[in-house]
């Protein structure tokens, strides 16, 4: 029986990072996974690699690059004249090739064709540049193990597409297992004005607002999702998993350009009715959660230009009291 990611991708790239390893799987949709010591931190589910129906989603876990938006009139997860959710072949089945690799960095790419709900066929290059980050100085004085990396995700249109026919931006979904009891959080100045809850379901009873941050209790029997508005200038998102003694933080810098609604719904108020920089998905009964970073769309004149998303992930493992002490040093005082 296969036991680890390398059993499924012989081209797996391993980058050492402080207390662990960053794993890049070009043959598994270009997904990124992390280990602290020998423990795999991200969700990894090899079951979808077994024979499945054509078009069935291969949700493997890890950190994956997606084209936003998911729903609405410009959706990439719905084809024209259809209300059936799907993941297109270019995302689901087309793997990456390795462009370059060194001891602390790897670059992978693929070229695919995507069709949006308006019927526009978009030829694009997806590129992921992954680099390890030395977290030693950041965690100095804390008794924790640390792994950190940055990922620069770029979606480059390979033909000219007008912005009235195509919305597209890089969107990084980082997936972790065991959401029950996990507390997600967001550092943001005006916390009570920062949440976009217009996805599906109401998360109101799971959100607690504090001074300069809020928490979001994950788990339960319902899938929920929230966005964090770019205009609210969020600083970072993260999650504390006390059962696994893990703390995860994700950051991405604010961008110029056009943020738009990424949500998986009909977007009745239009594609510009939301403008989120981060999102948190609570899988509830699915047993996993996601910490997501979102780029803005770039344009040149009337045409779509290459879009870039730079995200940094910091993973700490240690005693929960130490993890909370680290969070307190970052302004999250009650989790």
DATA-V302456 format. One record per helix or strand of 2 or more residues. SS is the DSSP state (hx for helix, st for strand). FROM is the first residue (numbers start at 1). TO is the last residue. Records with the same first field share a line. If there is no record, write none. Layout:
# DATA-V302456
SS = FROM-TO ; FROM-TO
This chain:
# DATA-V302456
hx = 5-7 ; 46-49 ; 89-92 ; 191-193 ; 204-206 ; 230-232 ; 284-286 ; 320-329
st = 13-17 ; 20-25 ; 31-36 ; 39-40 ; 61-68 ; 97-101 ; 105-115 ; 121-132 ; 144-157 ; 169-177 ; 183-187 ; 195-196 ; 207-210 ; 213-217 ; 224-229 ; 236-241 ; 246-252 ; 276-282 ; 288-294 ; 297-300 ; 303-305 ; 307-318
